Amino acid sequence: MSGRRCKVAAGVLTGALLLSPQAAQAADKGGSFADSPVGLMVVLAALTLLPFVLVMCTSFLKIAVVLSIVRNALGTPQVPPTMVITGLAIVLTGFIMAPTGAAVLKEVRPVLDGGRGGGLTSAASVDAMIAAAERAREPVRAFLLKHAHERDRASLLQMARRMRSPAERPAISDRDFMVLAPAFVLSELTEAFLIGFLLFVPFLVVDMLVANLLLALGMQMLSPNTVSLPFKLLLFVLVDGWRLLARGLIGGYQ
């Protein structure tokens, strides 16, 4: 397998192992995690976590929710199509996560370059990728810590300590991924719904004005949503809605 394909596979495994406690325990003990069949199975299972990590531990979560709310506020449940909404969320996520990705690559590259000699099937290469994943955890941890609300971290830390024995409680902190990841998800959902509320209000005002106007004209048989849709689209275009929306979403992570 070529060196470039090894780097791609190693990058995929790096992202999947960010939240893998088994890999962390193996690295701390200094043993070869890939020497046993169980270790290889855990590595392969960790690959299935990659979509979860990309959706729940990046800006994709908030962006996708906000774009879906905007589509419903416009009154066009199928326009833009779901594929376009998802694609736009992925593009904006890549733009936002580029600095974090660069930091991860900077941490991972020395480990991958040092273990370039073996093939992907060798235990040494798998161990090198696990070590790379361990080094890649810190930039991701810094991103989650920056954008997870303190109250969410404190609440989840308290609940995590309640589920542990008294001897294990001091070892848990709000910097652990088991606390930090769900706190980030809750914070992102809270901000997404708050942004959605602010975006929904102007379109709701347009719907109310059109409904009252039709009622005053005695045109009760005409659907207010059908009449208000062109005006909501015109309002969104006049204020340059897509640019303002993208700018606001990106600015929230600066």
N, C-alpha and C positions, 0 to 999 in steps of 0.2 A: 504494500500500500504506500502511495506517495506521501511525502511529508505534508503536503497541503491538506490531503484528506485526513491525515492523522490529526492535524490541528483543528479541522472542522469537527471531527468526532470528539476530540478532547474538549472543545468549547461547549458542545451539547452536553456532555457528561458533567462539565463544570457547573452549568446552570442547574442541572437536575440534582446534583449532590449538595447544593447550598443548604438545604434544610434536612439533610440526612444525618441523624444522630449516630447511626452505625458507622459511617465513615469517620466522623469526628472521634469516636471512641477508639477506632483502629489506629488513627493517626497519633492519638495521645499515647497509646501503648507502644508505639514504635514498631509494631509487627506488620507483616505483609498482609494486607486485607484481601488481596486477590489470590492467595495461595489455596484457599479452600473453596469448594463448590458453593458453599453458602455465601461466601463473600462475592463471588461472581453473580450469584442470583440477586443479591442485594443491589449490586451495581446495575444490572439490567432492569430491576424494578425501579431504581432511582430514575432511569431514563423516562419512565412514564410520568414522573412528576414535573417534567419540563413544561408542558402546557399549563399546569396548575401554577407553577412559579411565574410564568410569563403573564398570566391573567391576573393573579391575585397579589403579586408582589411588585408590580410596576404601575405606571400611571394609566395603563389600559383600562383598569376597572372604572375609575372615575370618568374618563373620557367617554367610554362606551355608554355608561348610564346617562350622562348629560346629553349626549347626542340622541339617545332614544327618547328622552323627555322632550327635547326640542322638537323632534319629529311628531310626537303626540300633541304637543302644544300647537303646532301648525295645523293640526287636523288632517294630516296626510299619513295614515299609519303605514302605507306601503311606499311612500316617496319621501326621501331617497330609499332605495331598497336596502334590506338588511346587509347585503354583501357590501354595498357602498359605505354604509355606516361603520361596519367592521373594518373595512379597508382604510377609511379615514382615521379611525381610532388607532390602527396599527401604525400608520404613517406618523401621526402625531406622537405616539408612544416612542417610536424610534428616534424622533427628533429630541424628545425630552430625556430619554434614557441614554443618549449618546455619551454624555460625560461619565456616567456611571459605567457604561460599557467600556469606555477607554480606560478607566481606572481598573476595572476587572482584567482587561487585557494586559495592562502593565504589570499587574501582580502575577498573572498566570504565565506570561511568556517565558520568564527565566526557568520555571519548573518544566515547562514543555520542551524548551530547547535543551535542557539538561538530560531529559529522558528520551531524546529523539532516536537513540540508537536501536531500541527494540521495536518489534512489531506490535500492533495493537492487541494481538492475542496473548502477548507475554504478560506475566504478572507484574514485571517491572513497569511496563507502560501503564497498566491499570493503576498501579500504586502512584505513578507520577501524576495521573489525571486526578486521583483522589487528593493528592497533595495540592494540586492546582486548585481544586474546588475549595479546599480549606483556606487558601490564600485569597480566593475570590469572595469569600463570605464577608470580609470586612467592608469593601466598598458598598455591597448590597446592604449590609447592616447600617452603614452610615446614611444611606438613602432612606431606609425605612425609619430610622430614628429621627431624621429631620422632619419627616412628613406625618409621623404618627402623633396624635394629640397626647399631651401629658396625662390628661384625665383618663383616656382610654388605656394607656400603659399602666397607670396606677391601679385602675379597676381590675384589669386582667392579671396583674401581678398579685393582687390580693387574692383573687380566686385561685390562681395557680398555687399559691402557698397554702391555701386551705386544703387543697387536694393532696398535699405532700405530708409526710411525717414531720414532726418537730425537728428532727435531726437534719432533714433535707431542705427545710425552708430557707435557711440563710444562704444556701448556694444558688438560689434562684434570684435573678435580677431582671429589671425591665429591659436589659440589653440582650437577653436570650431570645432566640428566634421563636421559641414556643410562646412567648409573650408578645414579642415585637410584631410578628407577622399578623396575628389576628387584630392587634391594636391598629396597625396600618390599614387593614381592610375596613374596620369600623370607622376610622377617621375619613377614609376616602368615600365611603358611602354617605356619611354625614355631610361632607362638603358637596358631594354630587347632588344630593337632594336639596340642599340649600341653594345651590346654583340653579337647579331646575325650578325651584319656586320663584326665584327672581326673574327667570326667563319666561315663566308661564304667565305672570301677571299681565304684561302688556297685551298678550294675545287674548287673555280672558276679558280684558277691558274692551277690545275690539268686538268680541262675541256679544258682550252685554249691550254695547251701543247698537250693533246691527239688530239684535233681538228687539230692543226697545223701539227702534225705528220701524221695523216691520210691524210691530204691534200697533204703533201710532197710525200707520198707514192702512191698517186693517188687512194686512196680508199674512194672516196667521197660518195659512196653508203652505206657505213657502218656508222651507227649512232654513233657519238662521245660519247653520254651519255651512250650507252651500253658498250662501251670499257672502259670508264673512271670509271664506277661504281666499278669494282673490285679494282682498284687502290685507289679510295677514301676510300673504306672500309678498305683496307690494311693500308692506312695512318692513319686512325682513330684508328685502333687497335694497331699499332706500337707505337703511342704516348700515348697510354692508355687514350683514349679520354673520356670515361665515368667517370673515376676517376677524371681526371682533370676538367671536366665539373662540376661534383658534388662538388668538392673542391672549385672551383671558385664561384659557386652559393652560397654555404654556407658561404664562406669567405666574401661575399659582405654584410652580415648581422651581422658581428661581430663588 
